[in-house]
Amino acid sequence: MPSFFAWLDASSLEQRRKRDIMRLFAEREGRDEVGLGQIRDPIADCSSPAHRHG
């Protein structure tokens, strides 16, 4: 069941702000300003069940 976000009573400005916030969560792009993705990704790849040989 998909999740959703709703509000009962809000001004049009508040509704627009909430929609803008929710839109940020839908964005696929992310920034790795510190560079931890280069370390995280290989660890995740090695620890995933698909890469385990049994």
N, CA, C and O atoms as a Maestro MAE file, in Angstrom:
{
 s_m_m2io_version
 :::
 2.0.0
}

f_m_ct {
 s_m_title
 :::
 protein
 m_atom[216] {
  # First column is atom index #
  i_m_mmod_type
  r_m_x_coord
  r_m_y_coord
  r_m_z_coord
  i_m_residue_number
  s_m_chain_name
  s_m_pdb_residue_name
  s_m_pdb_atom_name
  i_m_atomic_number
  :::
  1 25 0.843 -1.170 0.000 1 A "MET " " N  " 7
  2 3 0.000 0.000 0.000 1 A "MET " " CA " 6
  3 2 0.892 1.238 0.000 1 A "MET " " C  " 6
  4 15 1.753 1.367 0.870 1 A "MET " " O  " 8
  5 25 0.711 2.136 -0.937 2 A "PRO " " N  " 7
  6 3 1.556 3.330 -0.997 2 A "PRO " " CA " 6
  7 2 1.247 4.281 0.151 2 A "PRO " " C  " 6
  8 15 0.112 4.373 0.619 2 A "PRO " " O  " 8
  9 25 2.273 4.978 0.586 3 A "SER " " N  " 7
  10 3 2.077 5.973 1.635 3 A "SER " " CA " 6
  11 2 1.666 7.297 0.997 3 A "SER " " C  " 6
  12 15 1.856 7.513 -0.200 3 A "SER " " O  " 8
  13 25 1.112 8.159 1.803 4 A "PHE " " N  " 7
  14 3 0.709 9.465 1.293 4 A "PHE " " CA " 6
  15 2 0.811 10.483 2.409 4 A "PHE " " C  " 6
  16 15 0.903 10.129 3.584 4 A "PHE " " O  " 8
  17 25 0.794 11.737 2.033 5 A "PHE " " N  " 7
  18 3 0.899 12.850 2.963 5 A "PHE " " CA " 6
  19 2 -0.344 13.706 2.777 5 A "PHE " " C  " 6
  20 15 -0.682 14.077 1.653 5 A "PHE " " O  " 8
  21 25 -1.020 14.020 3.862 6 A "ALA " " N  " 7
  22 3 -2.249 14.808 3.754 6 A "ALA " " CA " 6
  23 2 -2.344 15.779 4.917 6 A "ALA " " C  " 6
  24 15 -1.749 15.559 5.972 6 A "ALA " " O  " 8
  25 25 -3.076 16.827 4.726 7 A "TRP " " N  " 7
  26 3 -3.346 17.775 5.793 7 A "TRP " " CA " 6
  27 2 -4.801 18.195 5.702 7 A "TRP " " C  " 6
  28 15 -5.399 18.189 4.626 7 A "TRP " " O  " 8
  29 25 -5.357 18.558 6.837 8 A "LEU " " N  " 7
  30 3 -6.780 18.855 6.886 8 A "LEU " " CA " 6
  31 2 -7.087 20.336 6.703 8 A "LEU " " C  " 6
  32 15 -8.017 20.697 5.982 8 A "LEU " " O  " 8
  33 25 -6.309 21.189 7.351 9 A "ASP " " N  " 7
  34 3 -6.610 22.606 7.317 9 A "ASP " " CA " 6
  35 2 -5.307 23.381 7.199 9 A "ASP " " C  " 6
  36 15 -4.518 23.423 8.143 9 A "ASP " " O  " 8
  37 25 -5.086 23.980 6.068 10 A "ALA " " N  " 7
  38 3 -3.866 24.746 5.860 10 A "ALA " " CA " 6
  39 2 -4.134 25.806 4.802 10 A "ALA " " C  " 6
  40 15 -4.969 25.632 3.915 10 A "ALA " " O  " 8
  41 25 -3.410 26.895 4.919 11 A "SER " " N  " 7
  42 3 -3.534 27.950 3.915 11 A "SER " " CA " 6
  43 2 -2.897 27.470 2.612 11 A "SER " " C  " 6
  44 15 -2.180 26.469 2.598 11 A "SER " " O  " 8
  45 25 -3.156 28.172 1.543 12 A "SER " " N  " 7
  46 3 -2.581 27.774 0.252 12 A "SER " " CA " 6
  47 2 -1.056 27.890 0.295 12 A "SER " " C  " 6
  48 15 -0.365 27.103 -0.351 12 A "SER " " O  " 8
  49 25 -0.524 28.856 1.042 13 A "LEU " " N  " 7
  50 3 0.928 28.971 1.179 13 A "LEU " " CA " 6
  51 2 1.497 27.766 1.921 13 A "LEU " " C  " 6
  52 15 2.521 27.221 1.509 13 A "LEU " " O  " 8
  53 25 0.860 27.346 2.996 14 A "GLU " " N  " 7
  54 3 1.322 26.170 3.742 14 A "GLU " " CA " 6
  55 2 1.227 24.914 2.887 14 A "GLU " " C  " 6
  56 15 2.120 24.068 2.927 14 A "GLU " " O  " 8
  57 25 0.164 24.789 2.122 15 A "GLN " " N  " 7
  58 3 0.015 23.623 1.247 15 A "GLN " " CA " 6
  59 2 1.138 23.589 0.213 15 A "GLN " " C  " 6
  60 15 1.702 22.528 -0.052 15 A "GLN " " O  " 8
  61 25 1.466 24.739 -0.372 16 A "ARG " " N  " 7
  62 3 2.522 24.800 -1.379 16 A "ARG " " CA " 6
  63 2 3.877 24.444 -0.758 16 A "ARG " " C  " 6
  64 15 4.673 23.740 -1.378 16 A "ARG " " O  " 8
  65 25 4.137 24.918 0.441 17 A "ARG " " N  " 7
  66 3 5.393 24.591 1.118 17 A "ARG " " CA " 6
  67 2 5.500 23.092 1.373 17 A "ARG " " C  " 6
  68 15 6.562 22.501 1.176 17 A "ARG " " O  " 8
  69 25 4.414 22.482 1.805 18 A "LYS " " N  " 7
  70 3 4.430 21.041 2.068 18 A "LYS " " CA " 6
  71 2 4.627 20.254 0.785 18 A "LYS " " C  " 6
  72 15 5.339 19.250 0.777 18 A "LYS " " O  " 8
  73 25 4.009 20.695 -0.290 19 A "ARG " " N  " 7
  74 3 4.219 20.020 -1.577 19 A "ARG " " CA " 6
  75 2 5.672 20.138 -2.029 19 A "ARG " " C  " 6
  76 15 6.243 19.183 -2.555 19 A "ARG " " O  " 8
  77 25 6.269 21.316 -1.821 20 A "ASP " " N  " 7
  78 3 7.674 21.501 -2.189 20 A "ASP " " CA " 6
  79 2 8.577 20.575 -1.392 20 A "ASP " " C  " 6
  80 15 9.518 19.999 -1.938 20 A "ASP " " O  " 8
  81 25 8.294 20.428 -0.097 21 A "ILE " " N  " 7
  82 3 9.086 19.524 0.735 21 A "ILE " " CA " 6
  83 2 8.933 18.088 0.257 21 A "ILE " " C  " 6
  84 15 9.924 17.367 0.138 21 A "ILE " " O  " 8
  85 25 7.711 17.668 -0.017 22 A "MET " " N  " 7
  86 3 7.482 16.296 -0.474 22 A "MET " " CA " 6
  87 2 8.129 16.052 -1.832 22 A "MET " " C  " 6
  88 15 8.581 14.940 -2.108 22 A "MET " " O  " 8
  89 25 8.180 17.072 -2.679 23 A "ARG " " N  " 7
  90 3 8.814 16.939 -3.987 23 A "ARG " " CA " 6
  91 2 10.313 16.674 -3.829 23 A "ARG " " C  " 6
  92 15 10.902 15.972 -4.651 23 A "ARG " " O  " 8
  93 25 10.932 17.223 -2.792 24 A "LEU " " N  " 7
  94 3 12.358 16.984 -2.562 24 A "LEU " " CA " 6
  95 2 12.635 15.509 -2.301 24 A "LEU " " C  " 6
  96 15 13.676 14.997 -2.713 24 A "LEU " " O  " 8
  97 25 11.724 14.821 -1.627 25 A "PHE " " N  " 7
  98 3 11.908 13.405 -1.346 25 A "PHE " " CA " 6
  99 2 11.765 12.548 -2.598 25 A "PHE " " C  " 6
  100 15 12.255 11.419 -2.628 25 A "PHE " " O  " 8
  101 25 11.111 13.056 -3.617 26 A "ALA " " N  " 7
  102 3 10.905 12.297 -4.842 26 A "ALA " " CA " 6
  103 2 12.078 12.427 -5.811 26 A "ALA " " C  " 6
  104 15 12.173 11.660 -6.770 26 A "ALA " " O  " 8
  105 25 12.968 13.384 -5.575 27 A "GLU " " N  " 7
  106 3 14.101 13.579 -6.472 27 A "GLU " " CA " 6
  107 2 15.055 12.401 -6.377 27 A "GLU " " C  " 6
  108 15 15.338 11.913 -5.283 27 A "GLU " " O  " 8
  109 25 15.544 11.950 -7.504 28 A "ARG " " N  " 7
  110 3 16.442 10.797 -7.558 28 A "ARG " " CA " 6
  111 2 17.906 11.215 -7.411 28 A "ARG " " C  " 6
  112 15 18.743 10.407 -7.009 28 A "ARG " " O  " 8
  113 25 18.211 12.443 -7.726 29 A "GLU " " N  " 7
  114 3 19.591 12.908 -7.692 29 A "GLU " " CA " 6
  115 2 20.021 13.200 -6.258 29 A "GLU " " C  " 6
  116 15 19.252 13.744 -5.466 29 A "GLU " " O  " 8
  117 25 21.212 12.844 -5.949 30 A "GLY " " N  " 7
  118 3 21.754 13.146 -4.633 30 A "GLY " " CA " 6
  119 2 23.186 13.613 -4.767 30 A "GLY " " C  " 6
  120 15 23.848 13.335 -5.768 30 A "GLY " " O  " 8
  121 25 23.653 14.305 -3.784 31 A "ARG " " N  " 7
  122 3 25.035 14.779 -3.810 31 A "ARG " " CA " 6
  123 2 25.836 14.049 -2.754 31 A "ARG " " C  " 6
  124 15 25.360 13.780 -1.651 31 A "ARG " " O  " 8
  125 25 27.030 13.745 -3.114 32 A "ASP " " N  " 7
  126 3 27.952 13.103 -2.192 32 A "ASP " " CA " 6
  127 2 29.133 14.047 -2.022 32 A "ASP " " C  " 6
  128 15 30.230 13.779 -2.512 32 A "ASP " " O  " 8
  129 25 28.904 15.144 -1.331 33 A "GLU " " N  " 7
  130 3 29.916 16.181 -1.219 33 A "GLU " " CA " 6
  131 2 31.133 15.730 -0.434 33 A "GLU " " C  " 6
  132 15 32.233 16.231 -0.667 33 A "GLU " " O  " 8
  133 25 30.963 14.798 0.490 34 A "VAL " " N  " 7
  134 3 32.081 14.329 1.296 34 A "VAL " " CA " 6
  135 2 32.848 13.222 0.576 34 A "VAL " " C  " 6
  136 15 34.035 13.019 0.830 34 A "VAL " " O  " 8
  137 25 32.175 12.515 -0.313 35 A "GLY " " N  " 7
  138 3 32.823 11.449 -1.066 35 A "GLY " " CA " 6
  139 2 32.695 10.080 -0.431 35 A "GLY " " C  " 6
  140 15 33.468 9.179 -0.759 35 A "GLY " " O  " 8
  141 25 31.753 9.899 0.460 36 A "LEU " " N  " 7
  142 3 31.583 8.614 1.128 36 A "LEU " " CA " 6
  143 2 30.975 7.547 0.236 36 A "LEU " " C  " 6
  144 15 31.076 6.359 0.543 36 A "LEU " " O  " 8
  145 25 30.355 7.940 -0.849 37 A "GLY " " N  " 7
  146 3 29.757 6.965 -1.759 37 A "GLY " " CA " 6
  147 2 30.776 6.011 -2.344 37 A "GLY " " C  " 6
  148 15 30.455 4.858 -2.630 37 A "GLY " " O  " 8
  149 25 32.011 6.480 -2.525 38 A "GLN " " N  " 7
  150 3 33.075 5.627 -3.065 38 A "GLN " " CA " 6
  151 2 33.437 4.512 -2.098 38 A "GLN " " C  " 6
  152 15 33.921 3.459 -2.512 38 A "GLN " " O  " 8
  153 25 33.205 4.740 -0.823 39 A "ILE " " N  " 7
  154 3 33.464 3.712 0.186 39 A "ILE " " CA " 6
  155 2 32.213 2.884 0.428 39 A "ILE " " C  " 6
  156 15 32.291 1.662 0.548 39 A "ILE " " O  " 8
  157 25 31.057 3.541 0.502 40 A "ARG " " N  " 7
  158 3 29.794 2.880 0.814 40 A "ARG " " CA " 6
  159 2 29.392 1.866 -0.251 40 A "ARG " " C  " 6
  160 15 28.979 0.754 0.076 40 A "ARG " " O  " 8
  161 25 29.507 2.238 -1.509 41 A "ASP " " N  " 7
  162 3 29.012 1.377 -2.584 41 A "ASP " " CA " 6
  163 2 29.720 0.018 -2.660 41 A "ASP " " C  " 6
  164 15 29.041 -1.003 -2.771 41 A "ASP " " O  " 8
  165 25 31.055 -0.037 -2.606 42 A "PRO " " N  " 7
  166 3 31.693 -1.368 -2.637 42 A "PRO " " CA " 6
  167 2 31.348 -2.224 -1.420 42 A "PRO " " C  " 6
  168 15 31.203 -3.441 -1.537 42 A "PRO " " O  " 8
  169 25 31.216 -1.594 -0.254 43 A "ILE " " N  " 7
  170 3 30.844 -2.354 0.937 43 A "ILE " " CA " 6
  171 2 29.435 -2.915 0.778 43 A "ILE " " C  " 6
  172 15 29.181 -4.072 1.112 43 A "ILE " " O  " 8
  173 25 28.529 -2.101 0.271 44 A "ALA " " N  " 7
  174 3 27.159 -2.565 0.052 44 A "ALA " " CA " 6
  175 2 27.124 -3.681 -0.982 44 A "ALA " " C  " 6
  176 15 26.372 -4.643 -0.832 44 A "ALA " " O  " 8
  177 25 27.931 -3.559 -2.028 45 A "ASP " " N  " 7
  178 3 27.963 -4.601 -3.058 45 A "ASP " " CA " 6
  179 2 28.473 -5.928 -2.489 45 A "ASP " " C  " 6
  180 15 27.937 -6.990 -2.809 45 A "ASP " " O  " 8
  181 25 29.493 -5.867 -1.658 46 A "CYS " " N  " 7
  182 3 30.060 -7.095 -1.085 46 A "CYS " " CA " 6
  183 2 29.142 -7.730 -0.056 46 A "CYS " " C  " 6
  184 15 29.154 -8.947 0.126 46 A "CYS " " O  " 8
  185 25 28.356 -6.920 0.608 47 A "SER " " N  " 7
  186 3 27.522 -7.460 1.682 47 A "SER " " CA " 6
  187 2 26.115 -7.841 1.225 47 A "SER " " C  " 6
  188 15 25.333 -8.365 2.018 47 A "SER " " O  " 8
  189 25 25.786 -7.591 -0.026 48 A "SER " " N  " 7
  190 3 24.445 -7.948 -0.484 48 A "SER " " CA " 6
  191 2 24.354 -9.449 -0.721 48 A "SER " " C  " 6
  192 15 25.338 -10.069 -1.125 48 A "SER " " O  " 8
  193 25 23.202 -10.038 -0.479 49 A "PRO " " N  " 7
  194 3 23.040 -11.486 -0.664 49 A "PRO " " CA " 6
  195 2 23.317 -11.956 -2.091 49 A "PRO " " C  " 6
  196 15 23.701 -13.109 -2.290 49 A "PRO " " O  " 8
  197 25 23.133 -11.103 -3.070 50 A "ALA " " N  " 7
  198 3 23.340 -11.496 -4.453 50 A "ALA " " CA " 6
  199 2 24.816 -11.792 -4.738 50 A "ALA " " C  " 6
  200 15 25.129 -12.543 -5.662 50 A "ALA " " O  " 8
  201 25 25.714 -11.210 -3.954 51 A "HIS " " N  " 7
  202 3 27.163 -11.406 -4.204 51 A "HIS " " CA " 6
  203 2 27.757 -12.513 -3.346 51 A "HIS " " C  " 6
  204 15 28.935 -12.837 -3.496 51 A "HIS " " O  " 8
  205 25 26.984 -13.087 -2.469 52 A "ARG " " N  " 7
  206 3 27.503 -14.156 -1.604 52 A "ARG " " CA " 6
  207 2 27.488 -15.473 -2.367 52 A "ARG " " C  " 6
  208 15 26.503 -15.830 -3.015 52 A "ARG " " O  " 8
  209 25 28.558 -16.154 -2.276 53 A "HIS " " N  " 7
  210 3 28.670 -17.454 -2.953 53 A "HIS " " CA " 6
  211 2 28.536 -18.534 -1.894 53 A "HIS " " C  " 6
  212 15 29.227 -18.500 -0.876 53 A "HIS " " O  " 8
  213 25 27.647 -19.498 -2.132 54 A "GLY " " N  " 7
  214 3 27.427 -20.487 -1.087 54 A "GLY " " CA " 6
  215 2 27.530 -21.822 -1.587 54 A "GLY " " C  " 6
  216 15 27.371 -22.780 -0.830 54 A "GLY " " O  " 8
  :::
 }
 m_bond[215] {
  # First column is bond index #
  i_m_from
  i_m_to
  i_m_order
  :::
  1 1 2 1
  2 2 3 1
  3 3 4 2
  4 3 5 1
  5 5 6 1
  6 6 7 1
  7 7 8 2
  8 7 9 1
  9 9 10 1
  10 10 11 1
  11 11 12 2
  12 11 13 1
  13 13 14 1
  14 14 15 1
  15 15 16 2
  16 15 17 1
  17 17 18 1
  18 18 19 1
  19 19 20 2
  20 19 21 1
  21 21 22 1
  22 22 23 1
  23 23 24 2
  24 23 25 1
  25 25 26 1
  26 26 27 1
  27 27 28 2
  28 27 29 1
  29 29 30 1
  30 30 31 1
  31 31 32 2
  32 31 33 1
  33 33 34 1
  34 34 35 1
  35 35 36 2
  36 35 37 1
  37 37 38 1
  38 38 39 1
  39 39 40 2
  40 39 41 1
  41 41 42 1
  42 42 43 1
  43 43 44 2
  44 43 45 1
  45 45 46 1
  46 46 47 1
  47 47 48 2
  48 47 49 1
  49 49 50 1
  50 50 51 1
  51 51 52 2
  52 51 53 1
  53 53 54 1
  54 54 55 1
  55 55 56 2
  56 55 57 1
  57 57 58 1
  58 58 59 1
  59 59 60 2
  60 59 61 1
  61 61 62 1
  62 62 63 1
  63 63 64 2
  64 63 65 1
  65 65 66 1
  66 66 67 1
  67 67 68 2
  68 67 69 1
  69 69 70 1
  70 70 71 1
  71 71 72 2
  72 71 73 1
  73 73 74 1
  74 74 75 1
  75 75 76 2
  76 75 77 1
  77 77 78 1
  78 78 79 1
  79 79 80 2
  80 79 81 1
  81 81 82 1
  82 82 83 1
  83 83 84 2
  84 83 85 1
  85 85 86 1
  86 86 87 1
  87 87 88 2
  88 87 89 1
  89 89 90 1
  90 90 91 1
  91 91 92 2
  92 91 93 1
  93 93 94 1
  94 94 95 1
  95 95 96 2
  96 95 97 1
  97 97 98 1
  98 98 99 1
  99 99 100 2
  100 99 101 1
  101 101 102 1
  102 102 103 1
  103 103 104 2
  104 103 105 1
  105 105 106 1
  106 106 107 1
  107 107 108 2
  108 107 109 1
  109 109 110 1
  110 110 111 1
  111 111 112 2
  112 111 113 1
  113 113 114 1
  114 114 115 1
  115 115 116 2
  116 115 117 1
  117 117 118 1
  118 118 119 1
  119 119 120 2
  120 119 121 1
  121 121 122 1
  122 122 123 1
  123 123 124 2
  124 123 125 1
  125 125 126 1
  126 126 127 1
  127 127 128 2
  128 127 129 1
  129 129 130 1
  130 130 131 1
  131 131 132 2
  132 131 133 1
  133 133 134 1
  134 134 135 1
  135 135 136 2
  136 135 137 1
  137 137 138 1
  138 138 139 1
  139 139 140 2
  140 139 141 1
  141 141 142 1
  142 142 143 1
  143 143 144 2
  144 143 145 1
  145 145 146 1
  146 146 147 1
  147 147 148 2
  148 147 149 1
  149 149 150 1
  150 150 151 1
  151 151 152 2
  152 151 153 1
  153 153 154 1
  154 154 155 1
  155 155 156 2
  156 155 157 1
  157 157 158 1
  158 158 159 1
  159 159 160 2
  160 159 161 1
  161 161 162 1
  162 162 163 1
  163 163 164 2
  164 163 165 1
  165 165 166 1
  166 166 167 1
  167 167 168 2
  168 167 169 1
  169 169 170 1
  170 170 171 1
  171 171 172 2
  172 171 173 1
  173 173 174 1
  174 174 175 1
  175 175 176 2
  176 175 177 1
  177 177 178 1
  178 178 179 1
  179 179 180 2
  180 179 181 1
  181 181 182 1
  182 182 183 1
  183 183 184 2
  184 183 185 1
  185 185 186 1
  186 186 187 1
  187 187 188 2
  188 187 189 1
  189 189 190 1
  190 190 191 1
  191 191 192 2
  192 191 193 1
  193 193 194 1
  194 194 195 1
  195 195 196 2
  196 195 197 1
  197 197 198 1
  198 198 199 1
  199 199 200 2
  200 199 201 1
  201 201 202 1
  202 202 203 1
  203 203 204 2
  204 203 205 1
  205 205 206 1
  206 206 207 1
  207 207 208 2
  208 207 209 1
  209 209 210 1
  210 210 211 1
  211 211 212 2
  212 211 213 1
  213 213 214 1
  214 214 215 1
  215 215 216 2
  :::
 }
}
